[in-house]
Amino acid sequence: MIPRDLTARILNSKTPNAVIIYGPRQSGKTTLIKNLPNLGVVNFLNGDRPRDVNRLQSLQSAGDIDVMLSSADTIIIDEAQNIPNIGRIVKMLVDANQKTKIFLTGSSALALAHGVRESAVGRIVNRNLWPFSVHELANEYGWGYVQTNLDRFLVFGTYPATVTDPDSAIE
């Protein structure tokens, strides 16, 4: 995994706030969040899995929230834009939280932002993850690599798949 510059900013966010990582599809949000160091026991939920959506939707009482928060050191909600009322859910989790790290990812920034903005104002920290920056690529491979491949990056971009598998970039 190529280290991302955003990692330090994500890790420096203060609990109890939730950190939402926005970004375009395939920019590496899930890979980044799964590879953050020192997360302890992780409860990984995915908005694409009906079971996980139902689990989050069933959080109604203070007891439900406490059980969820005490089940892990870190709660990750991937593809959070697919969860109805995600703003209300985040609000309840953050309001009851003392020590659990809460991270969300979302490809659809507008859908997620709208749902969260209504209910979780002041409880979230927004971070944007873009495809690899030249700085990140140079840190991993060196400036010579960046200069040699600059034409390819300008044509095909720096999404993780086009960087790590340049032969498939045309597709």
BALOBA-1460 file (C-alpha; in Angstrom, 3 decimals):
// residues 171
<rec num="1" residu="m" x="0.000" y="0.000" z="0.000"/>
<rec num="2" residu="i" x="1.272" y="3.444" z="-0.904"/>
<rec num="3" residu="p" x="1.132" y="5.655" z="2.232"/>
<rec num="4" residu="r" x="-1.348" y="8.507" z="1.949"/>
<rec num="5" residu="d" x="-0.686" y="12.056" z="3.128"/>
<rec num="6" residu="l" x="-4.190" y="12.175" z="4.599"/>
<rec num="7" residu="t" x="-3.439" y="9.442" z="7.165"/>
<rec num="8" residu="a" x="-1.940" y="11.783" z="9.781"/>
<rec num="9" residu="r" x="-4.860" y="14.225" z="9.506"/>
<rec num="10" residu="i" x="-7.331" y="11.376" z="9.980"/>
<rec num="11" residu="l" x="-5.492" y="9.966" z="12.983"/>
<rec num="12" residu="n" x="-5.181" y="13.399" z="14.606"/>
<rec num="13" residu="s" x="-8.953" y="13.876" z="14.696"/>
<rec num="14" residu="k" x="-10.300" y="13.947" z="18.215"/>
<rec num="15" residu="t" x="-12.744" y="11.443" z="19.654"/>
<rec num="16" residu="p" x="-15.752" y="11.526" z="20.113"/>
<rec num="17" residu="n" x="-16.212" y="13.133" z="16.687"/>
<rec num="18" residu="a" x="-16.691" y="10.896" z="13.674"/>
<rec num="19" residu="v" x="-14.346" y="11.257" z="10.697"/>
<rec num="20" residu="i" x="-15.930" y="11.036" z="7.268"/>
<rec num="21" residu="i" x="-13.637" y="10.284" z="4.351"/>
<rec num="22" residu="y" x="-15.177" y="11.427" z="1.094"/>
<rec num="23" residu="g" x="-13.776" y="10.721" z="-2.317"/>
<rec num="24" residu="p" x="-14.478" y="9.485" z="-5.798"/>
<rec num="25" residu="r" x="-14.986" y="5.809" z="-6.495"/>
<rec num="26" residu="q" x="-11.803" y="3.748" z="-6.501"/>
<rec num="27" residu="s" x="-9.649" y="6.468" z="-4.915"/>
<rec num="28" residu="g" x="-8.591" y="4.166" z="-2.065"/>
<rec num="29" residu="k" x="-10.916" y="5.142" z="0.787"/>
<rec num="30" residu="t" x="-11.563" y="1.597" z="2.001"/>
<rec num="31" residu="t" x="-7.920" y="0.578" z="1.618"/>
<rec num="32" residu="l" x="-6.809" y="3.652" z="3.557"/>
<rec num="33" residu="i" x="-9.257" y="3.148" z="6.399"/>
<rec num="34" residu="k" x="-8.521" y="-0.581" z="6.708"/>
<rec num="35" residu="n" x="-4.785" y="0.120" z="6.937"/>
<rec num="36" residu="l" x="-4.822" y="2.856" z="9.582"/>
<rec num="37" residu="p" x="-2.472" y="1.910" z="12.413"/>
<rec num="38" residu="n" x="-3.430" y="1.310" z="16.035"/>
<rec num="39" residu="l" x="-7.166" y="0.840" z="15.575"/>
<rec num="40" residu="g" x="-7.437" y="-1.980" z="18.105"/>
<rec num="41" residu="v" x="-10.526" y="-4.154" z="17.785"/>
<rec num="42" residu="v" x="-12.456" y="-3.006" z="14.690"/>
<rec num="43" residu="n" x="-16.169" y="-3.351" z="14.010"/>
<rec num="44" residu="f" x="-16.299" y="-3.026" z="10.195"/>
<rec num="45" residu="l" x="-19.751" y="-2.343" z="8.750"/>
<rec num="46" residu="n" x="-20.559" y="-1.872" z="5.068"/>
<rec num="47" residu="g" x="-23.509" y="0.066" z="3.661"/>
<rec num="48" residu="d" x="-23.632" y="-2.357" z="0.737"/>
<rec num="49" residu="r" x="-24.459" y="-5.302" z="3.025"/>
<rec num="50" residu="p" x="-28.128" y="-5.494" z="4.075"/>
<rec num="51" residu="r" x="-27.212" y="-7.191" z="7.365"/>
<rec num="52" residu="d" x="-24.957" y="-4.278" z="8.361"/>
<rec num="53" residu="v" x="-27.546" y="-1.699" z="7.256"/>
<rec num="54" residu="n" x="-30.186" y="-3.452" z="9.378"/>
<rec num="55" residu="r" x="-27.824" y="-3.560" z="12.340"/>
<rec num="56" residu="l" x="-27.239" y="0.185" z="12.142"/>
<rec num="57" residu="q" x="-30.915" y="0.935" z="11.501"/>
<rec num="58" residu="s" x="-31.855" y="-1.030" z="14.632"/>
<rec num="59" residu="l" x="-29.878" y="1.307" z="16.910"/>
<rec num="60" residu="q" x="-32.758" y="2.896" z="18.806"/>
<rec num="61" residu="s" x="-32.094" y="2.918" z="22.533"/>
<rec num="62" residu="a" x="-29.196" y="4.146" z="24.630"/>
<rec num="63" residu="g" x="-28.475" y="0.499" z="25.425"/>
<rec num="64" residu="d" x="-28.215" y="-0.368" z="21.722"/>
<rec num="65" residu="i" x="-25.790" y="2.501" z="21.208"/>
<rec num="66" residu="d" x="-23.696" y="1.548" z="24.256"/>
<rec num="67" residu="v" x="-23.440" y="-2.061" z="23.068"/>
<rec num="68" residu="m" x="-22.301" y="-0.908" z="19.621"/>
<rec num="69" residu="l" x="-19.716" y="1.504" z="21.052"/>
<rec num="70" residu="s" x="-18.363" y="-0.974" z="23.595"/>
<rec num="71" residu="s" x="-18.058" y="-3.768" z="21.018"/>
<rec num="72" residu="a" x="-14.863" y="-2.345" z="19.519"/>
<rec num="73" residu="d" x="-12.128" y="0.263" z="19.829"/>
<rec num="74" residu="t" x="-12.960" y="1.483" z="16.317"/>
<rec num="75" residu="i" x="-16.158" y="1.481" z="14.291"/>
<rec num="76" residu="i" x="-15.804" y="1.775" z="10.526"/>
<rec num="77" residu="i" x="-18.871" y="2.344" z="8.361"/>
<rec num="78" residu="d" x="-17.870" y="1.891" z="4.716"/>
<rec num="79" residu="e" x="-20.147" y="3.111" z="1.901"/>
<rec num="80" residu="a" x="-22.117" y="5.082" z="4.489"/>
<rec num="81" residu="q" x="-24.096" y="6.966" z="1.820"/>
<rec num="82" residu="n" x="-26.138" y="3.782" z="1.299"/>
<rec num="83" residu="i" x="-27.515" y="3.792" z="4.852"/>
<rec num="84" residu="p" x="-30.837" y="5.591" z="5.318"/>
<rec num="85" residu="n" x="-30.745" y="8.179" z="8.118"/>
<rec num="86" residu="i" x="-26.977" y="7.882" z="8.480"/>
<rec num="87" residu="g" x="-26.872" y="11.398" z="9.943"/>
<rec num="88" residu="r" x="-29.158" y="10.432" z="12.813"/>
<rec num="89" residu="i" x="-27.143" y="7.258" z="13.428"/>
<rec num="90" residu="v" x="-23.852" y="9.185" z="13.518"/>
<rec num="91" residu="k" x="-25.369" y="11.781" z="15.838"/>
<rec num="92" residu="m" x="-26.479" y="9.098" z="18.299"/>
<rec num="93" residu="l" x="-23.110" y="7.321" z="18.209"/>
<rec num="94" residu="v" x="-21.069" y="10.501" z="18.668"/>
<rec num="95" residu="d" x="-23.282" y="11.899" z="21.420"/>
<rec num="96" residu="a" x="-22.883" y="8.710" z="23.490"/>
<rec num="97" residu="n" x="-19.230" y="8.147" z="22.617"/>
<rec num="98" residu="q" x="-16.345" y="8.544" z="25.035"/>
<rec num="99" residu="k" x="-13.422" y="6.663" z="23.513"/>
<rec num="100" residu="t" x="-14.395" y="4.723" z="20.375"/>
<rec num="101" residu="k" x="-12.942" y="5.936" z="17.082"/>
<rec num="102" residu="i" x="-15.646" y="6.289" z="14.442"/>
<rec num="103" residu="f" x="-14.819" y="6.451" z="10.735"/>
<rec num="104" residu="l" x="-17.129" y="6.585" z="7.747"/>
<rec num="105" residu="t" x="-16.369" y="6.455" z="4.043"/>
<rec num="106" residu="g" x="-18.545" y="7.599" z="1.190"/>
<rec num="107" residu="s" x="-18.223" y="7.742" z="-2.557"/>
<rec num="108" residu="s" x="-21.261" y="9.901" z="-2.998"/>
<rec num="109" residu="a" x="-20.256" y="13.048" z="-1.151"/>
<rec num="110" residu="l" x="-23.501" y="14.889" z="-1.765"/>
<rec num="111" residu="a" x="-25.782" y="12.090" z="-0.575"/>
<rec num="112" residu="l" x="-23.711" y="11.443" z="2.521"/>
<rec num="113" residu="a" x="-23.082" y="15.117" z="3.258"/>
<rec num="114" residu="h" x="-26.781" y="15.942" z="3.036"/>
<rec num="115" residu="g" x="-27.797" y="13.127" z="5.382"/>
<rec num="116" residu="v" x="-25.081" y="13.916" z="7.886"/>
<rec num="117" residu="r" x="-25.306" y="17.696" z="7.701"/>
<rec num="118" residu="e" x="-28.900" y="17.708" z="8.912"/>
<rec num="119" residu="s" x="-28.342" y="15.626" z="12.040"/>
<rec num="120" residu="a" x="-24.660" y="15.557" z="12.891"/>
<rec num="121" residu="v" x="-23.541" y="19.174" z="12.653"/>
<rec num="122" residu="g" x="-20.517" y="19.769" z="14.873"/>
<rec num="123" residu="r" x="-20.001" y="16.052" z="15.382"/>
<rec num="124" residu="i" x="-18.107" y="15.197" z="12.215"/>
<rec num="125" residu="v" x="-14.727" y="15.937" z="10.719"/>
<rec num="126" residu="n" x="-14.695" y="15.912" z="6.911"/>
<rec num="127" residu="r" x="-11.676" y="14.653" z="4.985"/>
<rec num="128" residu="n" x="-11.352" y="14.314" z="1.212"/>
<rec num="129" residu="l" x="-9.295" y="11.561" z="-0.373"/>
<rec num="130" residu="w" x="-8.286" y="12.111" z="-3.970"/>
<rec num="131" residu="p" x="-6.290" y="9.848" z="-6.277"/>
<rec num="132" residu="f" x="-2.578" y="9.715" z="-5.490"/>
<rec num="133" residu="s" x="-0.774" y="13.030" z="-5.386"/>
<rec num="134" residu="v" x="2.597" y="13.492" z="-7.051"/>
<rec num="135" residu="h" x="4.027" y="13.910" z="-3.538"/>
<rec num="136" residu="e" x="2.667" y="10.519" z="-2.434"/>
<rec num="137" residu="l" x="4.021" y="8.812" z="-5.554"/>
<rec num="138" residu="a" x="7.427" y="10.444" z="-5.153"/>
<rec num="139" residu="n" x="7.600" y="9.386" z="-1.498"/>
<rec num="140" residu="e" x="6.905" y="5.793" z="-2.477"/>
<rec num="141" residu="y" x="8.844" y="5.446" z="-5.752"/>
<rec num="142" residu="g" x="11.117" y="8.495" z="-5.973"/>
<rec num="143" residu="w" x="11.014" y="11.636" z="-8.094"/>
<rec num="144" residu="g" x="12.701" y="9.865" z="-11.010"/>
<rec num="145" residu="y" x="9.733" y="7.503" z="-11.258"/>
<rec num="146" residu="v" x="7.312" y="10.438" z="-11.233"/>
<rec num="147" residu="q" x="9.240" y="12.275" z="-13.954"/>
<rec num="148" residu="t" x="9.538" y="9.153" z="-16.091"/>
<rec num="149" residu="n" x="5.807" y="8.423" z="-15.808"/>
<rec num="150" residu="l" x="4.442" y="11.971" z="-15.818"/>
<rec num="151" residu="d" x="3.028" y="11.669" z="-19.354"/>
<rec num="152" residu="r" x="1.167" y="8.484" z="-18.364"/>
<rec num="153" residu="f" x="-0.185" y="10.112" z="-15.191"/>
<rec num="154" residu="l" x="-1.413" y="13.116" z="-17.173"/>
<rec num="155" residu="v" x="-3.260" y="10.890" z="-19.634"/>
<rec num="156" residu="f" x="-4.582" y="8.153" z="-17.327"/>
<rec num="157" residu="g" x="-4.591" y="9.855" z="-13.934"/>
<rec num="158" residu="t" x="-3.285" y="8.637" z="-10.612"/>
<rec num="159" residu="y" x="-6.069" y="6.430" z="-9.360"/>
<rec num="160" residu="p" x="-4.603" y="3.499" z="-7.439"/>
<rec num="161" residu="a" x="-5.514" y="0.937" z="-10.119"/>
<rec num="162" residu="t" x="-3.789" y="2.899" z="-12.894"/>
<rec num="163" residu="v" x="-0.661" y="3.411" z="-10.788"/>
<rec num="164" residu="t" x="-0.330" y="-0.112" z="-9.430"/>
<rec num="165" residu="d" x="-1.341" y="-1.828" z="-12.696"/>
<rec num="166" residu="p" x="-0.242" y="0.520" z="-15.500"/>
<rec num="167" residu="d" x="-0.849" y="-2.103" z="-18.189"/>
<rec num="168" residu="s" x="-4.593" y="-1.938" z="-17.530"/>
<rec num="169" residu="a" x="-4.738" y="1.874" z="-17.470"/>
<rec num="170" residu="i" x="-6.121" y="2.103" z="-21.002"/>
<rec num="171" residu="e" x="-9.103" y="-0.004" z="-19.980"/>
